[in-house]
């Protein structure tokens, strides 16, 4: 039979085991500390590059919101946003615009870098919700207008907030321009021109330079700026649409541009006949484009 270790030997073995355990624990702690420091550096680097967003709980006390918050904490933000989007569709089908607005606020909280969520929310509020309010016969006339305005303001707010979070997004600025220049709503052409200008700066299609021109030529006090931009666009044949040419002709008349600087109708449209045909159509435009002196120009063309 093996001899039972003496008490001193047992104490020595126990001490050795304790020392080894402490050494292992220290190594684990040091490794953990090193890993934590490395992780913090990586996290800071990702935040600087815009690759990582701070987690914010979606606001709301309903069951779905609480469930989504747990999913989001688990890293399933995109899935959570899609579930909320489905619920927003259900709210849309019921014309529950307050719920649509709430759901999209939660969605963009979860996925603030997804431009499509911001634009979808904006369209729902600016167009669908506002149109529904204007057609609601259960409301007085002033209530319909006030409710529609609140929804339109909410739609614009989605685009403005989205652009603030995504400052390099050309699309969000371009959509602001589209909304602000919509004649079926409450157009603000000066702000629309600024939005289009910023969109182009961020890489949007050159077509938005033309949209900027259209907004500027309908903004009181911006006629000379519009004319300069229009002359610049005229140098590119792809921009020589009848509406742009007609607006340039009207702006020249309104600003009384000297003969040596202005473009004749023939130079604008390519021929006297084309000028007569297109200016006749342009003079009847209902898009609020300027028509200064167009009648006189037509009379001159008819008399030649």
C-alpha positions as CSV (number, residue, x, y, z in Angstrom):
1,X,0.0,0.0,0.0
2,X,1.1,3.5,-0.8
3,X,2.2,5.5,2.2
4,X,-0.1,8.4,3.1
5,X,1.7,11.7,2.5
6,X,2.7,13.5,5.7
7,X,1.0,16.7,6.6
8,X,4.0,18.9,5.5
9,X,4.1,17.2,2.1
10,X,0.3,17.7,1.7
11,X,0.7,21.4,2.6
12,X,3.5,21.7,0.0
13,X,1.4,20.1,-2.8
14,X,-1.6,22.3,-1.9
15,X,0.6,25.4,-2.0
16,X,2.0,24.4,-5.4
17,X,-1.5,23.9,-6.8
18,X,-2.5,27.3,-5.4
19,X,0.5,29.0,-7.0
20,X,-0.3,27.3,-10.4
21,X,-3.9,28.3,-10.2
22,X,-3.0,31.9,-9.4
23,X,-0.5,31.9,-12.3
24,X,-3.2,30.6,-14.7
25,X,-5.7,33.2,-13.4
26,X,-3.2,36.0,-13.7
27,X,-2.4,34.9,-17.3
28,X,-6.1,34.8,-18.1
29,X,-6.6,38.3,-16.6
30,X,-3.7,39.7,-18.5
31,X,-4.9,38.2,-21.7
32,X,-8.3,39.5,-21.1
33,X,-7.0,43.0,-20.3
34,X,-4.9,42.9,-23.5
35,X,-7.9,41.7,-25.5
36,X,-10.1,44.4,-24.0
37,X,-7.6,47.1,-24.9
38,X,-7.3,45.7,-28.5
39,X,-11.1,45.6,-28.8
40,X,-11.5,49.1,-27.6
41,X,-9.0,50.3,-30.2
42,X,-10.7,48.4,-33.0
43,X,-14.1,49.8,-31.8
44,X,-12.8,53.4,-31.8
45,X,-11.3,52.9,-35.3
46,X,-14.6,51.6,-36.6
47,X,-16.5,54.5,-35.1
48,X,-14.1,57.0,-36.6
49,X,-14.7,55.4,-40.0
50,X,-18.5,55.4,-39.5
51,X,-18.6,51.6,-39.6
52,X,-20.2,51.3,-36.1
53,X,-23.2,53.1,-34.8
54,X,-24.0,53.6,-31.1
55,X,-26.9,51.4,-30.0
56,X,-30.0,53.3,-29.1
57,X,-33.2,51.5,-28.0
58,X,-36.2,52.2,-30.2
59,X,-38.7,54.3,-28.3
60,X,-42.0,52.6,-27.4
61,X,-43.7,50.4,-24.9
62,X,-45.7,48.0,-27.0
63,X,-44.8,44.3,-27.1
64,X,-43.2,44.4,-30.6
65,X,-40.9,47.3,-29.7
66,X,-39.7,45.4,-26.6
67,X,-39.0,42.3,-28.6
68,X,-37.2,44.3,-31.3
69,X,-35.0,45.9,-28.6
70,X,-33.9,42.4,-27.5
71,X,-33.2,41.3,-31.1
72,X,-31.2,44.5,-31.7
73,X,-29.1,43.9,-28.7
74,X,-28.4,40.5,-30.2
75,X,-27.0,42.2,-33.3
76,X,-30.0,41.5,-35.5
77,X,-30.8,45.2,-36.3
78,X,-31.6,44.6,-40.0
79,X,-34.0,41.8,-39.2
80,X,-35.6,43.9,-36.5
81,X,-36.0,46.8,-39.0
82,X,-37.7,44.5,-41.5
83,X,-40.1,43.3,-38.9
84,X,-41.0,46.8,-38.0
85,X,-41.4,47.7,-41.7
86,X,-43.9,44.9,-42.0
87,X,-45.9,46.3,-39.1
88,X,-45.6,49.8,-40.8
89,X,-47.2,48.3,-43.9
90,X,-50.1,47.0,-41.8
91,X,-50.5,50.5,-40.3
92,X,-50.4,52.0,-43.8
93,X,-53.2,49.7,-44.9
94,X,-55.3,50.9,-42.0
95,X,-54.4,54.6,-42.6
96,X,-52.9,54.7,-39.1
97,X,-50.3,57.4,-40.0
98,X,-49.2,58.0,-36.4
99,X,-48.3,54.3,-36.1
100,X,-46.5,54.5,-39.5
101,X,-44.5,57.5,-38.3
102,X,-43.7,55.7,-35.0
103,X,-42.6,52.5,-36.7
104,X,-40.3,54.4,-39.2
105,X,-38.7,56.4,-36.4
106,X,-37.9,53.1,-34.7
107,X,-36.6,51.6,-38.0
108,X,-34.2,54.5,-38.7
109,X,-33.0,54.3,-35.1
110,X,-32.1,50.7,-35.7
111,X,-30.6,51.3,-39.2
112,X,-29.6,55.0,-39.5
113,X,-27.2,54.3,-42.4
114,X,-29.9,52.8,-44.7
115,X,-31.0,55.7,-47.0
116,X,-34.0,53.7,-48.3
117,X,-35.6,53.7,-44.9
118,X,-35.4,57.5,-44.5
119,X,-36.8,58.1,-48.0
120,X,-39.6,55.5,-47.6
121,X,-40.6,57.1,-44.3
122,X,-40.5,60.6,-45.9
123,X,-42.7,59.5,-48.9
124,X,-45.3,57.9,-46.6
125,X,-45.7,61.0,-44.5
126,X,-45.2,63.7,-47.2
127,X,-47.5,62.1,-49.8
128,X,-49.6,59.3,-48.5
129,X,-50.5,60.6,-45.1
130,X,-50.9,64.2,-46.3
131,X,-53.1,63.2,-49.2
132,X,-55.2,61.1,-46.9
133,X,-55.7,64.0,-44.5
134,X,-56.7,66.4,-47.3
135,X,-59.4,63.9,-48.4
136,X,-60.7,63.2,-44.9
137,X,-64.3,64.5,-44.9
138,X,-64.7,63.9,-41.2
139,X,-62.4,66.9,-40.6
140,X,-63.1,70.6,-41.0
141,X,-61.3,72.3,-43.9
142,X,-58.8,74.0,-41.5
143,X,-58.2,70.7,-39.8
144,X,-57.5,68.9,-43.1
145,X,-54.9,71.6,-44.0
146,X,-53.3,71.6,-40.6
147,X,-53.1,67.8,-40.4
148,X,-51.7,67.6,-43.9
149,X,-49.1,70.2,-43.1
150,X,-48.0,68.3,-40.0
151,X,-47.5,65.2,-42.0
152,X,-45.6,67.0,-44.7
153,X,-43.4,68.6,-42.1
154,X,-42.8,65.1,-40.7
155,X,-41.8,63.8,-44.1
156,X,-39.3,66.6,-44.6
157,X,-38.0,66.0,-41.1
158,X,-37.2,62.4,-42.0
159,X,-35.1,63.6,-45.0
160,X,-33.4,66.3,-43.0
161,X,-32.5,64.0,-40.1
162,X,-31.3,61.3,-42.5
163,X,-29.1,63.8,-44.3
164,X,-27.7,65.0,-41.0
165,X,-26.8,61.4,-40.1
166,X,-25.6,60.6,-43.6
167,X,-24.0,63.9,-44.7
168,X,-22.5,62.4,-47.8
169,X,-25.8,61.1,-49.1
170,X,-26.6,62.7,-52.5
171,X,-29.9,60.9,-52.7
172,X,-31.3,62.3,-49.5
173,X,-30.5,65.9,-50.6
174,X,-32.0,65.2,-54.0
175,X,-35.2,63.9,-52.5
176,X,-35.5,67.1,-50.4
177,X,-35.2,69.1,-53.6
178,X,-38.0,67.0,-55.2
179,X,-40.3,67.4,-52.2
180,X,-39.7,71.2,-51.9
181,X,-40.3,71.8,-55.6
182,X,-43.5,69.8,-55.8
183,X,-46.3,72.1,-57.0
184,X,-49.0,69.8,-55.5
185,X,-47.7,70.5,-52.1
186,X,-46.3,73.8,-50.7
187,X,-43.2,74.4,-52.8
188,X,-40.2,76.3,-51.5
189,X,-38.1,76.7,-54.6
190,X,-35.2,78.5,-52.9
191,X,-34.7,75.6,-50.4
192,X,-35.2,73.1,-53.3
193,X,-32.4,74.8,-55.3
194,X,-30.0,74.6,-52.3
195,X,-30.9,70.9,-51.8
196,X,-30.3,70.1,-55.5
197,X,-27.0,72.1,-55.5
198,X,-25.7,70.0,-52.5
199,X,-26.8,66.8,-54.1
200,X,-24.7,67.6,-57.2
201,X,-21.8,68.5,-55.0
202,X,-22.0,65.0,-53.4
203,X,-22.0,63.3,-56.8
204,X,-25.7,63.2,-58.0
205,X,-26.5,63.1,-61.7
206,X,-25.9,66.3,-63.6
207,X,-29.7,66.3,-64.3
208,X,-30.0,67.9,-60.8
209,X,-28.1,70.9,-62.0
210,X,-31.0,71.4,-64.4
211,X,-33.4,70.9,-61.5
212,X,-31.5,73.5,-59.6
213,X,-31.9,75.9,-62.5
214,X,-35.7,75.3,-62.6
215,X,-36.0,75.9,-58.9
216,X,-33.8,79.1,-59.1
217,X,-35.8,80.6,-62.0
218,X,-38.9,80.4,-59.9
219,X,-37.4,82.0,-56.8
220,X,-37.9,85.7,-56.4
221,X,-34.6,87.5,-56.2
222,X,-32.6,84.6,-57.7
223,X,-33.2,85.4,-61.4
224,X,-29.6,86.5,-62.2
225,X,-28.2,83.5,-60.4
226,X,-30.6,81.3,-62.4
227,X,-29.6,83.0,-65.7
228,X,-25.9,82.5,-65.1
229,X,-26.5,78.8,-64.3
230,X,-28.8,78.5,-67.4
231,X,-26.2,79.9,-69.7
232,X,-23.7,77.4,-68.3
233,X,-26.1,74.6,-68.9
234,X,-26.9,75.8,-72.4
235,X,-23.3,75.1,-73.4
236,X,-24.1,71.4,-73.0
237,X,-26.5,70.2,-75.7
238,X,-27.9,67.5,-73.4
239,X,-29.5,70.3,-71.3
240,X,-31.1,72.1,-74.1
241,X,-34.7,71.1,-73.4
242,X,-37.5,73.5,-74.5
243,X,-38.4,74.4,-70.8
244,X,-34.8,75.4,-70.1
245,X,-34.6,77.4,-73.3
246,X,-37.9,79.2,-72.7
247,X,-36.9,80.0,-69.1
248,X,-33.6,81.4,-70.3
249,X,-35.4,83.6,-72.9
250,X,-37.8,84.9,-70.2
251,X,-34.9,85.6,-67.7
252,X,-33.0,87.6,-70.3
253,X,-36.1,89.7,-70.8
254,X,-36.7,90.2,-67.1
255,X,-33.1,91.1,-66.3
256,X,-32.8,93.3,-69.4
257,X,-29.6,91.5,-70.5
258,X,-27.6,93.6,-72.9
259,X,-27.9,92.6,-76.6
260,X,-24.2,91.6,-76.7
261,X,-24.7,89.1,-73.9
262,X,-28.1,87.7,-74.6
263,X,-29.0,84.7,-76.8
264,X,-31.4,85.3,-79.7
265,X,-34.4,83.0,-80.1
266,X,-32.7,81.5,-83.1
267,X,-29.6,80.9,-81.1
268,X,-31.6,79.3,-78.3
269,X,-33.8,77.1,-80.3
270,X,-31.8,76.5,-83.5
271,X,-34.3,78.2,-85.9
272,X,-37.0,80.8,-86.0
273,X,-39.7,78.2,-86.6
274,X,-38.6,76.1,-83.6
275,X,-38.4,79.2,-81.5
276,X,-42.0,80.2,-82.4
277,X,-43.4,76.7,-81.8
278,X,-41.7,76.1,-78.5
279,X,-42.2,79.6,-77.1
280,X,-45.9,79.4,-77.9
281,X,-46.2,76.3,-75.8
282,X,-43.9,77.7,-73.1
283,X,-46.0,80.9,-72.7
284,X,-48.9,78.7,-71.5
285,X,-46.9,76.8,-68.9
286,X,-48.6,76.1,-65.6
287,X,-45.3,75.2,-63.8
288,X,-44.7,78.8,-62.6
289,X,-41.8,79.3,-64.9
290,X,-41.1,82.9,-65.7
291,X,-42.8,84.2,-68.9
292,X,-41.5,87.8,-68.9
293,X,-41.4,89.3,-72.4
294,X,-42.3,86.0,-74.1
295,X,-45.4,87.5,-75.7
296,X,-43.3,90.4,-77.2
297,X,-40.7,87.9,-78.4
298,X,-43.4,85.9,-80.2
299,X,-44.8,89.1,-81.8
300,X,-41.3,89.9,-83.1
301,X,-40.9,86.4,-84.5
302,X,-44.4,86.6,-86.2
303,X,-43.5,90.0,-87.7
304,X,-40.2,88.9,-89.2
